Amino acid sequence: MSDQNKIYSDGLKFKSLNIEGTVVKKDDRYIVKDNTVLKNLIVSSTRLNPKKSTSGHLHKGQEEVYMFLEGHGTMELDGVIHKVEAGDTVLIQDGVFHRVHADTVELYFVCVFDGRRTI
């Protein structure tokens, strides 16, 4: 763990954009890390390479929050394309199909969802 990140008795505080975690997916498109310190929430980070896209998917019974921290691109929500950039937060409702597309630069975002990873 980075010197900038500290463990407290009531939680974990991150000073950097890197939320740490275990690599759960890695290929030519992206690197996905899950931080599983919490019991009921997964905090996942994705570094999406330029001009690449995540696998589109939806979750039954699960909502998500995406926070975009670096770069820019688009996010597809049930077929509707929305521009996203650093500083944007997207709330994804239960059952909504979603996919992220990086523009010409790397796109880094953090996703928070309840329970366990289903895909």
N, C-alpha and C positions, 0 to 999 in steps of 0.2 A: 504494500500500500504506500502511496506517495506521502512524503512528509507534509504536504499541504492538506491531506485528509486526516481527520481525527475521529477516533471512536470515543463516544461518551456513554455514560451509563444508560442514558435514555435514547440513544440512537447513534447515527453516523453522519458526520458533516463533511461535505466535499467542497474544497476551495477551488478546484479546477473544473474544467469541462469533462474530464475523464471520471466516470462514475465507477471505474474498476469493474470487476466481475470475471466470470468464466466464459471463454469463447464457446458459443453454442452452434454457430454457423460461420463458415468461412469459405468463400470461393472467389472467382474473378469479379463478382459484383460487389461484395461487401464483407465486412467483419461485424458480427453481432455478438455482443457480450451481455450476459445476464448477471445482475447483482441480486443475490437471493438472501441478503441479510434479514429482510423482513419476512414474517411468517405468512402474511396474507396478500402481499403485493409483490409483483416482479417489476424491477426497474431495469430496463433493457436499453443498451445504446447500440446504434448502427452507424458505421462509417461506410457510406454508399459512394462507390467510385463514380467519377464523371461519366455522364451519358449511360448510366446503368439504372436498372429498376429493381425494386424488391419483388418478391413473389406476391401476387395479389391474393388476398384471402379475406375471410370474414369469420367472426366468432359468434356462435349462438350462446346467449347467456353471459356475454362478457363485453364490457365497455373498456375503452382505452383513451389515454391522453398522450398525444405526440407533441413534443417540444423541440423545435428546430433551433440548433445552437450555432451552426456554421454552414455557410454556403447558401445555395438557392436551387429551386427546382419546382416540381409540381406534385400535387397529391391528388389521386383519383379517389373519389368517394361515390360509390354506386354509379359509376360512369361519368360523373361530373368532375372536370379538371379544375383544380384551384392552384394558383401560384402560392408557393411557400418560400420563406427566407428566414435567416437567423432572426430570432426574436418572436416568431410566430408560434402559437399553440393551437392545436386542432383537437377538438373533442369528438370521439368516434362512438356513436351509439351502437347498442347491441344489434348485431346482424347486418351492419353496413359493410359492404365490400370496400376494401381499401388497398391502395398500392402507392408507393412513392417512387418518383422518377427524378434522378439528379440531372441538373443542367450540365454545363461545361466545366463545372468545378465539383470537388468532393462535397457531399452533403452529410452533415453529422446531426443526428437527432436522438433524443431520448424518448422512450415510450414507457408508460406506466400502466400496468393492468393487474386485475385481481386474480387470485388463485395461482394456477400453474400454467406453464406454456402448453398450449394445445396443438401446436403445429411445429 
